[in-house]
Amino acid sequence: MSVVKACVVVIAACVASVLSACREPNSPRAQPHMAAATESADADAPVASAASSGKFCNIEALDGVLFAGEPLTVKGTPTVRGWLGSGEELAISEPSLVIVDESGAEIARHGLAPGIKRDDVVAAFPGVPGLGNSGFELVLPELPQAPGTYRIHLEYSVSGRKRTCDNGRRISVIP
């Protein structure tokens, strides 16, 4: 009977592992557990802490390596890849990738330009406007000087309203 229980435990662990992959934040589909995007009431107000629904974005990879929970180690001039769309008929303005330290202080801000065709994102969100060319690649011209772990997120505006896309991405800067 103990062999049967051991087999059941192993099978349950395998099923749990497979099902957890369905919630992988690197897929084009934004997951409910990701505080994907927040919006402020006006352009000068701070960004709200509660997630707003209907925002579409993802920072997917660094130098071709997908983010998967742990910080990715970087040095030199790495390339960040992802996608960003408003999910509305309205255009995005002032998109930036922002690097912040552990205290939340902004260390660097780099403008980005979505425009890479992303059929996978369109397929994941059928009928949502503005996602066809939502992809971006950004070579970070500079990294923080001090070694350590930093958060990266996207900031942008739609019709003058500031939004933040923070899906928990972290980088570990080495000398």
Phi, psi and omega in degrees: 000328180292330177293320179296316179297318179297319178296319179297318179297316180296316179296317179298320178296320178296316179297316179299320179297316179295316181293326179295332178295336178293342181256015181302121182290355179272354177287160181295335182282124176292136183261146181300331182283352178266123175288075193298308185210145176234161185222141177264161183289326174216170189297332183266348182282153176294157181290136179293155181271340180277142181287140173262146179276158175087012178257141190232115181192162174193132167266110191267314192212158175231120184051039176082358179260124181290141172291138181216037176108308180276154176298143174267137181280134182226154168201166180075224180237082184287160177253127177258135180235145177183202178209154185208124177217155180279338184075011181228176176284358185270146181279152174273140174232157177054043179288136181217150168261129185244136176251127179234151179275183184297336179275352182095001180286134179291128180258321181204155177223129181232123177294146177225163184227094174301148181170000179274133181299132181226080178297329180295323179290317178301317180294326180287334181232067183300134177084355179275124183286156170080015182255351185301320179240045185271354184287152175216155168227132183226120173275119180285114183289339179208149176247163174304144182290322184276132174300148179154185180256134182229150174267145172237141177210171179254143172231143182198173178234148172226118182052042177080358180262123181286140178225153178232135174247108181231101179252036169076021182283136179227146176237149177246112183273129176244154182291000000 
